[in-house]
Amino acid sequence: SSAGSGTSMYHAAGFGTANVDVSASTRRLAKELEEFVERGLEGALAAERGEPGAPSEEAIADLQLQTARRLRQLLPAHRDLLHLVQERDWIPLLLGWLNLHDQPAVQLEALLALTNITELSAQQLYYQHTSSSNGAPVPGTGLMSGNGSGVTSQVASD
């Protein structure tokens, strides 16, 4: 295949623009997602410290479930959120939730979110490699919104 078709596939997959090209709606989603995760983490830390008014274990499990589900649902449609997940180190957080044996729903959603993250990362690397091996300049490493299929968005729909 020619260099041009490799670059077009790269862009068709939703990769290849700088972060400055991120849509306003995706920036808004990123901010909401970040605030949501931060609230959940703050609540969990307050509970660990035994602070008065800290959320119950059930409330924390519900926040974890909602967070993982939100990540799973948003990532396929908003590929540029992948950089936020990577920058904020949410992958180790999701991996830790796989050990919550008394919370199987949280485990499942975390696993599905991690599967989406893995799928999007692999697609990004594939298209970067394909573009560079065809002699085409590799587009920026930022991710843009796309209508990705998201394997897990279809597997675990609500």
C-alpha positions as CSV (number, residue, x, y, z in Angstrom):
1,S,0.0,0.0,0.0
2,S,1.1,3.5,-0.7
3,A,2.2,6.1,1.9
4,G,-0.9,8.1,1.3
5,S,-3.2,5.2,2.0
6,G,-1.4,4.5,5.3
7,T,-1.8,8.1,6.4
8,S,-5.5,8.0,5.4
9,M,-6.0,4.8,7.4
10,Y,-4.3,6.5,10.4
11,H,-6.6,9.5,10.2
12,A,-9.7,7.4,9.5
13,A,-9.0,5.4,12.7
14,G,-9.1,8.7,14.6
15,F,-5.4,9.2,15.3
16,G,-3.0,11.9,14.1
17,T,-3.8,15.4,15.2
18,A,-2.1,17.4,17.9
19,N,-3.9,17.8,21.2
20,V,-4.7,21.4,20.3
21,D,-7.2,20.0,17.8
22,V,-9.2,18.4,20.5
23,S,-12.9,19.4,20.2
24,A,-14.5,21.5,22.8
25,S,-17.0,18.8,23.7
26,T,-14.1,16.3,24.3
27,R,-12.3,18.9,26.5
28,R,-15.5,19.3,28.5
29,L,-15.8,15.5,28.8
30,A,-12.2,15.2,29.9
31,K,-12.7,17.8,32.6
32,E,-15.9,16.1,33.8
33,L,-14.2,12.7,33.8
34,E,-11.2,14.0,35.7
35,E,-13.4,15.7,38.3
36,F,-15.4,12.5,38.7
37,V,-12.4,10.4,39.2
38,E,-10.8,12.9,41.6
39,R,-14.0,13.0,43.8
40,G,-14.0,9.2,43.9
41,L,-10.3,9.1,44.9
42,E,-10.8,11.7,47.6
43,G,-13.8,9.8,49.0
44,A,-11.8,6.6,49.1
45,L,-8.9,8.3,50.8
46,A,-11.2,9.9,53.4
47,A,-12.7,6.5,54.2
48,E,-9.3,4.9,54.6
49,R,-8.3,7.6,57.1
50,G,-11.6,7.2,58.9
51,E,-12.6,10.8,58.5
52,P,-16.1,11.8,59.7
53,G,-18.5,12.0,56.8
54,A,-16.4,9.8,54.6
55,P,-18.4,7.7,52.1
56,S,-19.3,4.1,53.1
57,E,-17.7,1.1,51.5
58,E,-20.8,0.7,49.4
59,A,-20.6,4.3,48.2
60,I,-17.0,3.9,47.3
61,A,-17.7,0.6,45.4
62,D,-20.5,2.5,43.5
63,L,-18.1,5.3,42.6
64,Q,-15.5,2.8,41.4
65,L,-18.2,1.1,39.3
66,Q,-19.4,4.4,37.8
67,T,-15.9,5.5,37.1
68,A,-14.8,2.3,35.3
69,R,-18.1,2.2,33.4
70,R,-17.7,5.9,32.3
71,L,-14.2,5.2,31.1
72,R,-15.4,2.2,29.2
73,Q,-18.2,4.0,27.5
74,L,-16.4,7.2,26.7
75,L,-13.1,6.0,25.3
76,P,-14.3,4.3,22.1
77,A,-16.2,7.4,21.0
78,H,-13.6,9.9,22.3
79,R,-10.2,8.5,21.5
80,D,-8.4,11.6,22.5
81,L,-9.3,10.9,26.1
82,L,-6.7,8.1,26.0
83,H,-3.9,10.6,26.7
84,L,-5.8,11.8,29.8
85,V,-6.0,8.2,31.1
86,Q,-2.3,7.8,30.5
87,E,-1.2,11.1,31.9
88,R,-3.3,10.7,35.1
89,D,-2.1,7.2,35.8
90,W,-5.6,5.8,35.8
91,I,-4.4,2.5,34.3
92,P,-2.7,1.3,37.6
93,L,-5.9,2.4,39.4
94,L,-8.0,0.2,37.1
95,L,-5.6,-2.6,37.5
96,G,-5.9,-2.4,41.3
97,W,-9.6,-2.6,41.0
98,L,-9.2,-6.1,39.4
99,N,-8.2,-7.3,42.9
100,L,-11.5,-6.2,44.4
101,H,-12.8,-9.8,44.7
102,D,-15.8,-8.8,46.8
103,Q,-16.9,-6.4,44.0
104,P,-17.3,-8.4,40.8
105,A,-19.2,-5.6,39.0
106,V,-16.3,-3.2,39.6
107,Q,-13.8,-5.9,38.4
108,L,-15.8,-6.5,35.2
109,E,-16.1,-2.8,34.4
110,A,-12.4,-2.2,35.2
111,L,-11.4,-5.1,32.9
112,L,-13.6,-3.8,30.1
113,A,-12.2,-0.3,30.5
114,L,-8.7,-1.7,30.4
115,T,-9.6,-3.7,27.3
116,N,-10.7,-0.5,25.5
117,I,-7.5,1.3,26.6
118,T,-5.4,-1.6,25.3
119,E,-7.3,-1.7,22.0
120,L,-7.0,2.0,21.4
121,S,-3.3,2.0,22.3
122,A,-2.6,-0.9,20.0
123,Q,-4.5,0.8,17.1
124,Q,-2.5,4.0,17.7
125,L,0.8,2.1,17.6
126,Y,-0.2,0.1,14.6
127,Y,-1.2,3.2,12.6
128,Q,1.9,5.1,13.7
129,H,4.0,2.1,12.6
130,T,2.1,1.7,9.3
131,S,2.5,5.4,8.5
132,S,6.2,5.5,9.3
133,S,7.0,2.2,7.5
134,N,5.4,3.5,4.4
135,G,7.7,6.5,4.3
136,A,5.0,8.9,5.3
137,P,5.7,11.3,8.1
138,V,4.2,10.1,11.4
139,P,1.4,12.5,12.4
140,G,1.3,14.0,15.9
141,T,0.9,11.6,18.8
142,G,-2.3,13.3,20.0
143,L,-5.6,11.5,19.5
144,M,-8.8,13.0,18.1
145,S,-12.4,12.1,18.5
146,G,-13.7,9.2,16.4
147,N,-16.4,6.8,16.1
148,G,-14.3,3.8,17.2
149,S,-16.0,0.5,17.4
150,G,-14.8,-0.2,21.0
151,V,-15.1,-3.9,21.4
152,T,-16.1,-3.6,25.0
153,S,-18.7,-0.9,24.4
154,Q,-20.7,-3.5,22.5
155,V,-19.9,-6.4,24.9
156,A,-21.1,-4.8,28.1
157,S,-23.7,-2.3,27.1
158,D,-26.0,-1.1,29.9
